[in-house]
Amino acid sequence: MTDEAVQTPFTPPADRVEIGARIDALMPQVLTDLTEIVAIPSIADERVVDPAECVRAAEWVRDAFLTEGIPVELTETPDGTYAVIGHRPAPAGAPTVLLYCHYDVQPILDEHEWLSPPFELTERDGRLYGRGSADCKGNLVAHLAALRALRADTAATDPAAYPVGFVLVAEGSEEQGRASLDRYAEANPELFRKADVILIQDAGNFANGVPTLTTSLRGAVDVVVEVSALEASLHSGEFGGAAPDALAALIRMLATLRDERGDLSVPGIPTDQVWPGVEYGEDAFRSDAGMLDGTERIGSGAVADQLWARPTLTVLGIDAPRVVGAVAAIQPRAAAKLNLRVPPGADPAALRDALIAHLHAIAPWGVKVETSAGELGHPFSADTTGESFTLLSDALTDAYDGVATVTSGGGGSIPLTNVLAGINPEAEIVLLGVPDPESRIHSTNESVDPNEIRRIALGEALFLQRLGARA
């Protein structure tokens, strides 16, 4: 990143020295945990992986937190997957903190692009590679490390004493976007209302070594558009030039979604929002995104505007013949799946409707168009004025040896944050996590820096200790 946090001389406070030493001693166990949980291919899609693998991962998570004195159990959510959920009451007068993470992972995409087996944690040049190593199993083991570090004080008298109470939620189908845990929370609000503070550990740092609290998230909605033009495929020589081509029609439709600068050009979807916080340098973005030489960043405005303040639209997939094995035929049908990201302040239903209306309006040659939409994910904005936000910010600064904690937006979506805010509006919700821009989450060769796990775990432990001490 071109924006560098201001480094001042750092004298660690006593609790930072003590708990930091505990975290350092725990790191071999942390890496063992990460190796074991990454080895379980917990992709919550039965078309890709046997559902028994997700159950095995859930059982691993349950057993790990039970060992640390958190009374959790497997809880079936509405989509048939399992979340690991539990509650440990707080000591008298102390607050309760909800710790969130998820144990399911994205599919591996093209296995041939991985430089090492995706479900075998592999060290290269100081980073640990494997699917889920950063998103979100690295966050999961950071939670465990923080809990173990806090237990060290009291192990002789009470092997599971903590300074605060806990609600633990490890979701099992977050990456599939099914909103299953959202529905579970809405049906069981009393558990989630126990929390005074909610740590959503599914975000990441603005740069490696720069502690970051994420203050906003874009919402999301998927739209599938299907185009039909013919009863069946036709010989491209005998009928080409006169018969309507569904794939060509779809391509023309998709091409209207952006203008020549790369800005969205869908009527009813504004694209002039501005991000008010930390900037994201152009050169740093090119490097982080792995842009090829000669390519241009798309869209007007600053990088931060495009990533955190404005809507965007991505073509996730197209149903069309593969190049290998393609025949000389006009396509009767074609389809695309679109992912619309919705910035804070915008209504995802309104933007979804605008996109669908546009797709129907610009379809050429009288082709038949059908659209369907997934569940709405609403954008989120955090309250940064609360005591816990400041306490966690300071704890992270101490964990990062005096590097000032920054705030940034998040381009991704975690719909559960809004559900929890609705259920428990009095709780402070804070987002953080172990990934950095090099982690390549959702891509091939996903990785995590183990130092980020160590520092996030330390910051979390310091925060929980200090929060409990204020009771």
C-alpha positions in Angstrom: 0.0 0.0 0.0 1.2 3.5 -0.6 -0.6 4.8 2.5 1.7 4.0 5.4 0.5 3.9 9.0 2.4 6.3 11.2 4.9 4.4 13.4 5.8 6.0 16.7 8.2 4.6 19.4 6.4 1.8 21.1 6.6 0.7 24.7 4.4 -2.3 25.2 2.1 -2.2 28.2 2.5 -5.0 30.7 -0.5 -7.0 29.5 0.8 -6.8 25.9 4.1 -8.3 27.1 2.4 -11.1 29.1 -0.3 -12.1 26.7 2.0 -11.7 23.7 4.4 -14.3 25.3 1.4 -16.7 25.7 0.3 -16.2 22.1 3.9 -16.8 20.9 4.0 -20.0 22.9 0.7 -21.1 21.4 1.6 -20.6 17.8 2.8 -24.2 17.1 -0.6 -25.4 18.3 -2.3 -22.7 16.1 -0.4 -24.0 13.0 -1.3 -27.6 13.9 -5.0 -26.5 14.2 -4.9 -24.7 10.8 -3.2 -27.7 9.1 -6.0 -30.0 10.4 -8.9 -27.8 9.6 -7.6 -26.8 6.1 -7.3 -30.5 5.3 -11.1 -30.9 5.5 -12.6 -29.8 2.2 -15.6 -28.1 3.8 -17.3 -26.7 0.7 -21.0 -26.5 1.5 -22.2 -27.6 -2.0 -23.1 -31.2 -2.4 -22.5 -31.0 -6.1 -18.8 -30.4 -5.4 -18.0 -32.2 -2.1 -19.7 -34.9 0.0 -21.7 -33.1 2.7 -20.1 -35.5 5.2 -17.0 -33.4 4.9 -18.8 -30.3 6.2 -20.1 -32.3 9.1 -16.6 -33.5 9.8 -15.4 -29.9 9.8 -18.2 -28.8 12.1 -17.4 -31.6 14.5 -13.7 -30.5 14.5 -14.8 -26.9 15.4 -17.2 -28.1 18.0 -14.6 -30.3 19.7 -12.0 -27.5 19.6 -14.2 -25.0 21.4 -15.5 -27.5 23.9 -11.9 -28.1 24.8 -11.6 -24.4 25.6 -14.6 -24.5 27.9 -17.1 -23.0 25.5 -20.3 -25.2 25.6 -21.1 -25.4 21.9 -23.0 -27.9 19.9 -23.9 -28.6 16.3 -27.0 -26.7 15.3 -28.8 -27.4 12.0 -29.7 -24.3 10.1 -32.5 -24.0 7.6 -30.5 -25.0 4.6 -29.5 -28.3 6.3 -26.0 -27.4 7.1 -24.6 -27.1 10.6 -23.4 -24.1 12.5 -21.4 -24.5 15.7 -23.2 -22.4 18.3 -22.9 -22.1 22.0 -23.1 -19.7 25.0 -20.9 -19.3 28.1 -22.5 -17.0 30.6 -20.4 -14.0 31.7 -19.0 -13.5 35.2 -21.1 -11.3 37.4 -21.3 -7.8 36.0 -19.1 -8.6 32.9 -20.2 -8.1 29.3 -20.8 -10.9 26.7 -19.0 -11.0 23.4 -20.2 -12.8 20.3 -17.4 -14.4 18.4 -18.2 -15.1 14.7 -16.4 -17.0 12.0 -17.3 -19.6 9.4 -15.7 -22.9 8.7 -17.0 -23.5 5.1 -14.8 -22.5 2.2 -15.1 -21.5 -1.4 -14.6 -24.2 -4.2 -11.0 -24.5 -5.3 -11.7 -23.3 -8.9 -9.0 -24.7 -11.3 -6.9 -27.2 -9.4 -4.2 -27.0 -12.0 -3.6 -23.3 -11.1 -2.7 -24.2 -7.5 1.0 -24.5 -6.9 0.4 -26.9 -4.0 -2.6 -29.1 -3.1 -5.4 -26.8 -2.0 -6.4 -28.8 1.1 -2.8 -29.4 2.3 -1.5 -26.4 4.2 1.9 -25.6 2.6 4.5 -23.0 3.6 6.2 -20.9 0.9 8.3 -17.8 1.5 6.7 -17.3 5.0 3.1 -17.6 3.9 0.8 -20.6 4.4 -1.2 -21.7 1.3 -4.4 -23.6 1.3 -8.1 -23.1 0.7 -9.6 -21.4 3.7 -6.2 -20.6 5.2 -7.3 -17.0 5.4 -11.0 -17.1 4.7 -12.1 -18.1 7.2 -10.2 -20.9 9.0 -7.4 -18.6 9.8 -9.9 -16.4 11.7 -11.3 -19.5 13.4 -7.9 -20.6 14.8 -7.2 -17.0 15.8 -10.3 -17.1 18.0 -9.0 -20.4 19.6 -5.6 -18.9 20.2 -7.1 -15.8 21.9 -9.2 -18.0 24.2 -6.3 -20.2 25.1 -4.2 -17.2 26.0 -6.9 -15.9 28.3 -7.2 -19.2 30.1 -3.5 -19.3 31.1 -4.2 -16.9 34.0 -6.7 -19.2 35.7 -5.9 -22.7 34.5 -4.8 -23.8 38.0 -8.0 -22.8 39.7 -10.6 -22.9 36.9 -9.5 -24.4 33.5 -12.2 -22.5 31.6 -12.5 -19.1 33.4 -12.7 -16.1 31.2 -13.1 -12.3 31.9 -16.2 -12.0 29.7 -19.1 -14.2 28.6 -19.3 -15.6 25.1 -21.7 -16.5 22.3 -19.8 -18.5 19.8 -21.1 -18.8 16.2 -19.2 -20.7 13.5 -21.2 -20.8 10.4 -21.3 -23.7 7.9 -22.6 -22.2 4.6 -21.5 -18.6 4.5 -19.7 -18.9 1.2 -22.8 -20.2 -0.6 -24.7 -17.0 0.2 -27.8 -18.9 1.4 -28.6 -16.6 4.3 -29.3 -19.8 6.3 -27.7 -18.5 9.6 -29.6 -15.2 9.0 -32.9 -17.1 9.1 -31.8 -19.1 12.1 -30.9 -15.9 14.0 -34.2 -14.3 13.2 -36.0 -17.4 14.5 -33.8 -17.6 17.7 -33.1 -14.0 18.5 -32.8 -14.5 22.3 -29.3 -16.1 21.9 -28.0 -13.2 19.8 -29.5 -10.6 22.2 -27.1 -11.8 24.9 -24.2 -10.1 23.2 -22.9 -6.6 24.2 -20.2 -6.7 21.6 -20.1 -8.7 18.3 -16.8 -9.5 16.7 -17.3 -10.5 13.1 -14.0 -12.1 12.3 -14.4 -12.4 8.5 -12.8 -9.2 7.2 -9.1 -8.4 6.8 -6.3 -5.8 7.0 -5.8 -2.9 4.6 -2.2 -4.0 4.2 0.0 -6.7 5.8 1.0 -5.4 9.2 -1.6 -2.6 9.3 -4.3 -3.4 11.8 -7.7 -2.6 10.3 -11.3 -2.4 11.4 -13.8 -2.6 8.6 -16.6 0.0 9.0 -18.8 -0.7 6.0 -19.8 -3.6 3.8 -21.5 -3.7 0.4 -24.6 -5.7 0.1 -25.1 -8.2 -2.7 -27.7 -9.9 -4.9 -27.2 -12.4 -7.7 -29.3 -12.2 -10.8 -29.4 -15.0 -13.5 -30.5 -13.9 -17.0 -31.5 -16.5 -19.5 -31.9 -15.8 -23.2 -33.8 -18.0 -25.6 -34.0 -17.5 -29.4 -34.5 -20.8 -31.2 -36.2 -24.2 -30.6 -32.8 -26.0 -31.2 -29.3 -25.2 -32.4 -28.8 -24.6 -36.1 -26.0 -25.1 -38.6 -24.0 -21.8 -38.5 -23.4 -22.0 -42.3 -26.9 -22.7 -43.4 -28.7 -20.4 -41.0 -26.1 -18.0 -39.8 -26.7 -14.3 -40.6 -30.4 -14.5 -40.4 -31.4 -16.7 -37.4 -31.2 -14.9 -34.0 -28.3 -16.1 -31.9 -29.0 -16.3 -28.2 -25.4 -16.2 -27.2 -24.7 -13.1 -29.4 -27.8 -11.5 -27.9 -26.6 -12.2 -24.4 -23.1 -10.7 -25.2 -24.8 -7.5 -26.5 -26.8 -7.3 -23.4 -23.9 -7.7 -21.1 -21.9 -5.2 -23.0 -24.4 -2.5 -22.1 -23.8 -2.9 -18.4 -20.7 -0.7 -18.4 -19.6 2.4 -20.4 -16.3 2.9 -22.1 -14.6 4.0 -18.8 -15.9 0.9 -17.0 -18.5 2.6 -14.9 -21.9 0.9 -14.5 -24.3 2.3 -17.0 -27.6 0.8 -15.8 -30.4 3.4 -15.5 -31.5 3.7 -11.9 -28.1 2.7 -10.4 -26.1 5.7 -9.3 -22.3 5.5 -9.6 -21.1 8.9 -8.3 -20.6 8.0 -4.6 -17.4 9.0 -2.8 -15.5 7.2 -0.1 -14.7 9.6 2.8 -12.0 7.5 4.6 -8.6 6.1 3.9 -7.4 6.1 0.3 -6.1 3.1 -1.7 -3.1 4.1 -3.8 -3.3 3.4 -7.5 0.1 1.6 -7.7 -0.7 -0.5 -4.6 -4.0 -1.5 -6.1 -2.4 -2.6 -9.4 0.0 -4.7 -7.4 -2.6 -6.2 -5.0 -5.0 -7.0 -7.9 -2.2 -8.6 -10.0 -3.1 -6.4 -13.0 -1.1 -7.2 -16.1 1.2 -4.7 -17.7 -0.7 -2.3 -19.9 -4.2 -3.0 -18.4 -6.1 0.0 -17.1 -8.1 0.3 -13.9 -11.7 0.6 -14.8 -14.2 3.2 -13.6 -13.9 6.9 -12.7 -13.1 8.3 -9.3 -10.6 6.9 -6.8 -9.9 3.3 -6.1 -11.6 3.5 -2.7 -14.7 5.0 -4.3 -15.0 2.1 -6.7 -14.3 -0.6 -4.0 -16.2 0.7 -1.0 -18.7 3.4 -1.9 -20.1 2.5 -5.4 -22.0 -0.4 -6.8 -20.4 -2.9 -9.1 -21.5 -5.7 -11.3 -19.6 -8.8 -12.1 -20.4 -11.6 -14.6 -19.8 -14.7 -12.5 -20.4 -17.3 -15.2 -21.9 -17.8 -18.6 -23.6 -20.9 -19.9 -22.2 -21.4 -23.4 -20.4 -24.1 -25.3 -16.7 -24.6 -24.3 -14.1 -23.8 -26.9 -12.8 -27.3 -26.9 -15.4 -29.5 -28.6 -17.5 -26.6 -29.9 -19.4 -27.2 -33.1 -20.4 -24.9 -36.0 -23.9 -24.1 -34.6 -26.0 -21.1 -33.6 -26.9 -21.3 -30.0 -30.6 -21.5 -29.1 -30.1 -20.5 -25.5 -27.5 -18.8 -23.3 -27.4 -17.6 -19.7 -25.3 -15.6 -17.3 -25.1 -15.2 -13.6 -24.5 -11.6 -12.4 -23.3 -10.5 -9.0 -24.5 -7.0 -8.0 -22.7 -5.3 -5.1 -24.7 -2.6 -3.3 -22.9 0.1 -1.3 -24.1 1.5 2.1 -27.0 3.9 1.7 -28.4 2.1 -1.3 -31.5 -0.2 -1.4 -30.5 -3.6 -2.8 -34.0 -4.4 -3.9 -34.2 -1.1 -5.9 -30.9 -1.8 -7.6 -31.8 -5.4 -8.3 -35.1 -4.2 -9.9 -33.2 -1.6 -12.0 -30.8 -4.2 -13.3 -33.6 -6.6 -14.2 -35.6 -3.9 -15.9 -32.6 -2.9 -18.0 -31.9 -6.5 -19.1 -35.4 -6.9 -20.4 -35.4 -3.5 -22.0 -32.2 -3.8 -24.0 -32.6 -7.4 -25.2 -32.1 -7.4 -29.0 -34.0 -9.1 -31.9 -37.1 -10.0 -29.9 -35.3 -12.8 -28.0 -37.1 -14.2 -24.9 -35.5 -13.1 -21.6 -36.1 -14.7 -18.2 -34.5 -13.4 -15.0 -34.3 -14.7 -11.5 -32.7 -13.2 -8.4 -31.2 -14.7 -5.3 -31.7 -13.4 -1.7 -31.0 -9.8 -0.9 -27.8 -9.0 1.1 -28.1 -5.5 2.6 -25.1 -3.2 3.0 -23.8 -2.4 6.5 -22.3 0.6 8.2 -20.7 0.3 11.6 -21.0 2.7 14.5 -17.5 3.8 15.2 -18.3 6.0 18.2 -18.7 3.2 20.8 -16.3 2.4 23.7 -15.7 -1.1 22.4 -14.6 0.1 19.0 -12.0 2.3 20.6 -10.9 -0.4 23.0 -10.4 -2.9 20.2 -8.6 -0.3 18.0 -6.2 0.4 20.8 -5.7 -3.4 21.5 -4.9 -4.0 17.9 -2.4 -1.1 17.9 -0.6 -2.7 20.8 -0.7 -6.1 19.2 0.9 -4.6 16.1 3.7 -3.0 18.1 2.4 0.5 17.9 1.1 0.6 14.3 -2.0 2.7 14.4 -5.2 0.9 13.6 -6.9 2.2 10.5 -10.5 1.9 9.3 -11.5 0.9 5.8 -14.5 -0.2 3.8 -15.2 -3.7 2.7 -16.2 -4.5 -0.8 -17.5 -7.9 0.2 -20.8 -8.8 1.9 -21.7 -10.4 5.2 -25.5 -10.1 5.3 -25.5 -11.5 8.9 -24.2 -8.2 10.2 -27.4 -6.4 9.4 -29.5 -9.2 10.8 -27.6 -9.0 14.1 -27.9 -5.2 14.1 -31.7 -5.6 13.7 -32.0 -8.2 16.4 -29.6 -6.5 18.9 -29.4 -2.8 18.0 -27.6 -2.0 21.3 -24.6 -4.2 20.6 -21.5 -2.8 19.0 -20.6 -4.7 15.8 -16.9 -4.7 14.8 -15.3 -6.4 11.8 -11.7 -7.6 11.6 -9.7 -10.6 10.3 -6.4 -12.1 9.3 -6.4 -11.8 5.5 -4.4 -9.1 3.7 -4.3 -8.2 0.0 -1.9 -11.0 -0.7 -4.3 -13.6 0.6 -6.2 -14.0 -2.7 -9.3 -15.1 -0.9 -11.9 -16.8 -3.2 -9.1 -17.3 -5.8 -6.5 -20.0 -6.4 -3.4 -20.1 -4.2 -5.2 -18.6 -1.2 -2.7 -17.9 1.6 -2.3 -16.3 5.0 0.7 -14.7 6.8 1.0 -16.6 10.1 2.1 -13.3 11.7 -1.3 -11.9 10.9 -3.0 -14.8 12.8 -0.6 -14.2 15.7 -1.3 -10.4 15.8 -5.0 -10.7 15.4 -5.2 -13.3 18.1 -3.2 -11.1 20.4 -5.3 -8.1 19.7 -8.5 -10.1 20.4 -7.1 -11.5 23.6 -6.0 -8.0 24.8 -9.4 -6.6 23.9 -11.3 -9.3 25.8 -9.1 -9.0 28.8 -9.4 -5.2 29.0 -13.2 -5.3 28.3 -13.7 -7.7 31.2 -11.4 -5.6 33.5 -13.8 -2.6 33.0 -16.7 -4.5 34.4 
